[in-house]
Amino acid sequence: MEEDTKAGPPHVLIFPFPVQGHVNSMLKLAELLAHAGLHITFLNTDHNHDRLVRYSPDNLARFSGFPGFQFKIIPDGLPADHPRAGERVMEMFNSLNSVTKPLFKEMLFTDHELQSIPGSNRRAVSCIIADGILSFAIDVGNELGIPVIHFRTIGACSFWAYFCIPDLVEAGELPIRGNEDMDRILKRVPGMETFIRCRDLPSFCRTKNILADPNLQLFVDQTRQTPGARALILNTFEELEGPVLSQIRTQCPQIYTIGPLHALVKYRSVGSKTTSLQSQSLNSLFEVDRNCMTWLDAQPLKSVIYVSFGSIKKMTNEEMREFWYGLVNSKKRFLWVIRLDMVDGKDGGDDDQIPSELAEGTRERGYIADWVPQEEVLAHQAIGGFFTHSGWNSTLESIVAGVPMLCWPCSADQQPNSRFVSEVWKLGMDMKDVCNRTVVEKMVNDLIVNRRDEFMKSTVEMARLARESASKGGSSYCNLDRLIKDISLMGVRSKEYLPSSIN
Ligand SMILES: O=c1ccn([C@@H]2O[C@H](COP(=O)(O)OP(=O)(O)O[C@H]3O[C@H](CO)[C@@H](O)[C@H](O)[C@H]3O)[C@@H](O)[C@H]2O)c(=O)[nH]1
């Protein structure tokens, strides 16, 4: 091993999987590390960077205020009109592997060469924080002898569920034996033996051919690689997922729980001499409709259900109608994020004519938006509940805002998340695998009227714990300090990081 003796702070390269839920949280980490004085290169795909420039210009300008922060752009290899959503998200993995990986490798090599030039005041990359599902970034980092820390944008509960899948298969608990088997409790997910059912496993487990399913294989393989990394960063907090984290620590001893990141960004700025951290940083890849805030201002206290199924889910026309009828029939006010390009079968035909009862109910009590400032929306006093797909960022944002959730998980980690929200944390209800207007109507009313007091008790308490963990002296606050210190110690460079190792 040889030491990189060049003066200056450590240089961290951060590389997210290029979708909203991943870019958002990893940019927040980048912001926190830059605020602590580290040099940061944030690697963004060309497609996403164009969108950030277009839809979050103020945010981008703010980053330029950090000395030593830079964005670098890399192609994702997909055509401009590729949706990068729905089922086609999986095509991104292939493209990233075939097009982006060699460019990434070349970029790291050039970075090393440039920074070796006498007079350069920037260190070569001394640590990579790679999205844990971008295994090629991890491989390249390892190959070049640069320490790699995995960042998983999912919760500990779903990380652990993915991790245990091979054990479930080996023990004969998987595959799932048809619909009638969905409520069977699984015994081989340590820490979850009493409540995790087949239907609560990551959605890829629903395939019959479990050993050959490429999507499942991809996520399981990548999760199983994490123990080989220097460390694992999770956007969660000890008080929320302590028991599951103890299980994960048996495999990955070095974990930094630094969530909820959006709360940490907010609390780290309190008392800070700089004002460069943003309390509600909106790293949006879509055009934000701010008029919804004016509409919310006019609604009574805790009267509105906020509805959003994240940035990737593509809905069917039928699902949209069932939700819409359910919301209108509930007679509750609603703010619904729905982009028509994310609804299958919208072709302007007869089916697209909005029935008059829906149009009228929406005009009276609803507001439909393409994209909203979600953190701000959830913090608004008019919001009484969140009808969510249980994406991990949305779950954390709801927890911090103290808003009870009605969960309709669609895919991947969302299935375990919603089980934890309802069964373990008691922060709301799970409507998994049901899409029916009568059920939506009833559950919306239960969430914000009939069972409101019951949910408010636990949501208020969990919000307090989340905020405490992100405040000075709290668990996530201290873990971030520990992470910064440990990254600073990673100035030691490996001898293998030599041009000859590039092939
Ligand atoms: O109108 C909107 C809707 C969403 N958001 C933001 O978009 C993010 C959405 O993230 P998330 O709730 O995690 O959902 P997805 O976009 O679906 O995220 C993907 O990535 C997550 C993190 O890995 C996974 O948990 C999900 O299952 C996966 O679909 C959140 O920060 C929201 O605040 C907005 O700002 N405005």
The ligand as an SDF file (V2000), in Angstrom:
LIG
                    3D

 36 38  0  0  0  0  0  0  0  0999 V2000
  -44.7580   14.4180   -7.0280 O   0  0  0  0  0  0  0  0  0  0  0  0
  -43.7540   13.9130   -6.4960 C   0  0  0  0  0  0  0  0  0  0  0  0
  -43.6250   12.5270   -6.2780 C   0  0  0  0  0  0  0  0  0  0  0  0
  -42.4550   12.0710   -5.6830 C   0  0  0  0  0  0  0  0  0  0  0  0
  -41.4800   12.9310   -5.3400 N   0  0  0  0  0  0  0  0  0  0  0  0
  -40.2280   12.4470   -4.7260 C   0  0  0  0  0  0  0  0  0  0  0  0
  -39.7480   11.3260   -5.4570 O   0  0  0  0  0  0  0  0  0  0  0  0
  -39.1400   10.4030   -4.5760 C   0  0  0  0  0  0  0  0  0  0  0  0
  -39.7570    9.0620   -4.8570 C   0  0  0  0  0  0  0  0  0  0  0  0
  -39.0020    8.0810   -4.2290 O   0  0  0  0  0  0  0  0  0  0  0  0
  -39.6180    6.7290   -3.6530 P   0  0  0  0  0  0  0  0  0  0  0  0
  -40.7450    7.0090   -2.7590 O   0  0  0  0  0  0  0  0  0  0  0  0
  -38.5150    5.9610   -3.0220 O   0  0  0  0  0  0  0  0  0  0  0  0
  -40.2420    6.0000   -4.8990 O   0  0  0  0  0  0  0  0  0  0  0  0
  -39.6720    5.5650   -6.3560 P   0  0  0  0  0  0  0  0  0  0  0  0
  -39.4560    6.7400   -7.1770 O   0  0  0  0  0  0  0  0  0  0  0  0
  -40.6400    4.5590   -6.8600 O   0  0  0  0  0  0  0  0  0  0  0  0
  -38.2780    4.8690   -5.9840 O   0  0  0  0  0  0  0  0  0  0  0  0
  -37.5810    3.7030   -6.3840 C   0  0  0  0  0  0  0  0  0  0  0  0
  -36.4510    3.7140   -5.5020 O   0  0  0  0  0  0  0  0  0  0  0  0
  -36.7550    3.5540   -4.1110 C   0  0  0  0  0  0  0  0  0  0  0  0
  -35.4530    3.6370   -3.3480 C   0  0  0  0  0  0  0  0  0  0  0  0
  -34.6390    2.5880   -3.7080 O   0  0  0  0  0  0  0  0  0  0  0  0
  -37.4730    2.2420   -3.8640 C   0  0  0  0  0  0  0  0  0  0  0  0
  -37.8430    2.1410   -2.5060 O   0  0  0  0  0  0  0  0  0  0  0  0
  -38.7110    2.1620   -4.7550 C   0  0  0  0  0  0  0  0  0  0  0  0
  -39.3330    0.8950   -4.5900 O   0  0  0  0  0  0  0  0  0  0  0  0
  -38.3190    2.3650   -6.2050 C   0  0  0  0  0  0  0  0  0  0  0  0
  -39.4660    2.3180   -7.0390 O   0  0  0  0  0  0  0  0  0  0  0  0
  -39.4040   10.9000   -3.1590 C   0  0  0  0  0  0  0  0  0  0  0  0
  -38.2350   11.4840   -2.6270 O   0  0  0  0  0  0  0  0  0  0  0  0
  -40.4700   11.9620   -3.3260 C   0  0  0  0  0  0  0  0  0  0  0  0
  -40.3640   13.0440   -2.4280 O   0  0  0  0  0  0  0  0  0  0  0  0
  -41.6150   14.2870   -5.5220 C   0  0  0  0  0  0  0  0  0  0  0  0
  -40.7460   15.0880   -5.1690 O   0  0  0  0  0  0  0  0  0  0  0  0
  -42.7580   14.7400   -6.0990 N   0  0  0  0  0  0  0  0  0  0  0  0
  1  2  2  0
  2  3  1  0
  2 36  1  0
  3  4  2  0
  4  5  1  0
  5  6  1  0
  5 34  1  0
  6  7  1  0
  6 32  1  0
  7  8  1  0
  8  9  1  0
  8 30  1  0
  9 10  1  0
 10 11  1  0
 11 12  2  0
 11 13  1  0
 11 14  1  0
 14 15  1  0
 15 16  2  0
 15 17  1  0
 15 18  1  0
 18 19  1  0
 19 20  1  0
 19 28  1  0
 20 21  1  0
 21 22  1  0
 21 24  1  0
 22 23  1  0
 24 25  1  0
 24 26  1  0
 26 27  1  0
 26 28  1  0
 28 29  1  0
 30 31  1  0
 30 32  1  0
 32 33  1  0
 34 35  2  0
 34 36  1  0
M  END
$$$$
